[in-house]
Amino acid sequence: MKKDAHPDYHFITVQLTDGSSFKTRSTYGKEGDTLALDIDPSSHPAWTGGNQRLLDTGGQVARFNKRFGGLTLKKG
């Protein structure tokens, strides 16, 4: 087996946007480094339910049926 083929896993501190932090093992940086996150589950709209763009599915279906509703498959 090749020497030094595997990355060096060590403990780092991950700091969330709300100021809380936790320790985990990673290949990021060096032992004891801090990884400060810009986006995390406490601030990202995907988790917090922030401004979402809702699709008008009823309008889209009605528009589709208006355009293509008269088309039928011919049985032959």
C-alpha positions as YAML, in Angstrom:
chain: A
units: angstrom
residues:
- id: 1
  name: MET
  ca: [0.00, 0.00, 0.00]
- id: 2
  name: LYS
  ca: [1.25, 3.50, -0.81]
- id: 3
  name: LYS
  ca: [2.52, 5.56, 2.07]
- id: 4
  name: ASP
  ca: [0.55, 8.77, 2.76]
- id: 5
  name: ALA
  ca: [-2.27, 7.73, 0.39]
- id: 6
  name: HIS
  ca: [-5.02, 8.60, 2.90]
- id: 7
  name: PRO
  ca: [-5.89, 12.17, 3.92]
- id: 8
  name: ASP
  ca: [-5.08, 13.41, 7.40]
- id: 9
  name: TYR
  ca: [-8.26, 13.46, 9.51]
- id: 10
  name: HIS
  ca: [-8.13, 15.72, 12.53]
- id: 11
  name: PHE
  ca: [-10.48, 17.65, 14.81]
- id: 12
  name: ILE
  ca: [-11.71, 21.10, 13.75]
- id: 13
  name: THR
  ca: [-14.35, 23.46, 15.13]
- id: 14
  name: VAL
  ca: [-17.29, 24.40, 12.92]
- id: 15
  name: GLN
  ca: [-18.84, 27.77, 13.80]
- id: 16
  name: LEU
  ca: [-22.44, 28.40, 12.71]
- id: 17
  name: THR
  ca: [-23.89, 31.81, 11.82]
- id: 18
  name: ASP
  ca: [-25.78, 32.05, 15.13]
- id: 19
  name: GLY
  ca: [-22.52, 31.78, 17.09]
- id: 20
  name: SER
  ca: [-22.89, 28.17, 18.19]
- id: 21
  name: SER
  ca: [-20.13, 25.71, 17.33]
- id: 22
  name: PHE
  ca: [-19.28, 22.02, 17.40]
- id: 23
  name: LYS
  ca: [-16.22, 19.84, 16.94]
- id: 24
  name: THR
  ca: [-15.93, 17.28, 14.18]
- id: 25
  name: ARG
  ca: [-13.27, 15.35, 12.30]
- id: 26
  name: SER
  ca: [-12.34, 16.66, 8.86]
- id: 27
  name: THR
  ca: [-9.58, 17.01, 6.28]
- id: 28
  name: TYR
  ca: [-10.09, 20.81, 6.27]
- id: 29
  name: GLY
  ca: [-7.11, 22.88, 7.41]
- id: 30
  name: LYS
  ca: [-4.98, 21.78, 10.34]
- id: 31
  name: GLU
  ca: [-5.72, 20.37, 13.79]
- id: 32
  name: GLY
  ca: [-7.70, 22.91, 15.82]
- id: 33
  name: ASP
  ca: [-8.66, 25.22, 12.91]
- id: 34
  name: THR
  ca: [-12.10, 26.86, 12.85]
- id: 35
  name: LEU
  ca: [-14.40, 26.66, 9.84]
- id: 36
  name: ALA
  ca: [-16.84, 29.62, 9.91]
- id: 37
  name: LEU
  ca: [-19.97, 28.94, 7.87]
- id: 38
  name: ASP
  ca: [-21.71, 31.71, 5.89]
- id: 39
  name: ILE
  ca: [-24.88, 29.65, 5.38]
- id: 40
  name: ASP
  ca: [-26.21, 26.93, 7.65]
- id: 41
  name: PRO
  ca: [-29.56, 25.34, 8.56]
- id: 42
  name: SER
  ca: [-30.38, 28.17, 10.99]
- id: 43
  name: SER
  ca: [-30.09, 30.87, 8.29]
- id: 44
  name: HIS
  ca: [-30.78, 29.29, 4.88]
- id: 45
  name: PRO
  ca: [-34.28, 29.73, 3.41]
- id: 46
  name: ALA
  ca: [-34.44, 26.07, 2.37]
- id: 47
  name: TRP
  ca: [-34.55, 25.10, 6.06]
- id: 48
  name: THR
  ca: [-36.19, 28.18, 7.58]
- id: 49
  name: GLY
  ca: [-39.07, 28.41, 5.09]
- id: 50
  name: GLY
  ca: [-38.09, 31.89, 3.93]
- id: 51
  name: ASN
  ca: [-39.29, 33.56, 0.76]
- id: 52
  name: GLN
  ca: [-40.45, 30.80, -1.51]
- id: 53
  name: ARG
  ca: [-41.67, 31.15, -5.07]
- id: 54
  name: LEU
  ca: [-44.85, 29.18, -5.45]
- id: 55
  name: LEU
  ca: [-45.82, 27.97, -8.92]
- id: 56
  name: ASP
  ca: [-49.29, 28.61, -10.25]
- id: 57
  name: THR
  ca: [-49.88, 24.97, -11.19]
- id: 58
  name: GLY
  ca: [-53.60, 25.45, -11.73]
- id: 59
  name: GLY
  ca: [-52.97, 28.23, -14.24]
- id: 60
  name: GLN
  ca: [-50.31, 26.22, -16.02]
- id: 61
  name: VAL
  ca: [-52.56, 23.16, -16.31]
- id: 62
  name: ALA
  ca: [-55.44, 25.28, -17.60]
- id: 63
  name: ARG
  ca: [-53.17, 26.93, -20.17]
- id: 64
  name: PHE
  ca: [-51.88, 23.49, -21.30]
- id: 65
  name: ASN
  ca: [-55.42, 22.14, -21.67]
- id: 66
  name: LYS
  ca: [-56.48, 25.25, -23.59]
- id: 67
  name: ARG
  ca: [-53.62, 24.81, -26.06]
- id: 68
  name: PHE
  ca: [-53.61, 21.03, -26.44]
- id: 69
  name: GLY
  ca: [-57.01, 19.89, -25.11]
- id: 70
  name: GLY
  ca: [-58.47, 19.28, -28.58]
- id: 71
  name: LEU
  ca: [-55.74, 16.84, -29.62]
- id: 72
  name: THR
  ca: [-56.70, 13.18, -29.57]
- id: 73
  name: LEU
  ca: [-54.98, 9.97, -30.50]
- id: 74
  name: LYS
  ca: [-56.43, 8.33, -33.57]
- id: 75
  name: LYS
  ca: [-57.18, 4.64, -33.27]
- id: 76
  name: GLY
  ca: [-56.39, 2.83, -36.43]
...
